[in-house]
Amino acid sequence: MGYQPEPVTDADLPYLRRCVDLAREALDDGDEPFGSLLVDASGTVVFEDRNRVAGGDRTRHPELEIARWAAVHLTPEERAGATAYTSGEHCAMCSAAHAWVGLGPIVYASSTAQLTAWLQEWGVAPGPVTPLPVGDVAPGVPTRGPALGLADEVRGLHARLHGVRDPA
């Protein structure tokens, strides 16, 4: 079978919790619910952001901002030792940026497959880019996810975004 992410660890959960909180903050501010952190090898959060696409620039994903920030502020060795945490698995654009910059693992609360299934279930039209898992875009980047309880919470945020009364 193809690409398979590793399971989320207990140590990942506080970072993923913060990502979901950032996603909620984005949604509360009228944006799409995505939030992300970059954690260095010592476990320190060195950068965090949330989606900022509501202003019209559809590339303002927090995962892309992490890659841009890391390219400027971290050495190649520091980038390789850093972990990106995110409420939703990176899109193809963000996966590519992550790999090109040389960042370490990606850990996500909800997967691309989950988001795609939710949107399809709710009748939401697909976006302009094919949804692909990180492993299909950047096969050398290790991943962990999804986080079961947090993925359900992320589903609720997306349901709210799309005005769906979600029974799940």
Disulfide bonds with the S-S distance in Angstrom:
none
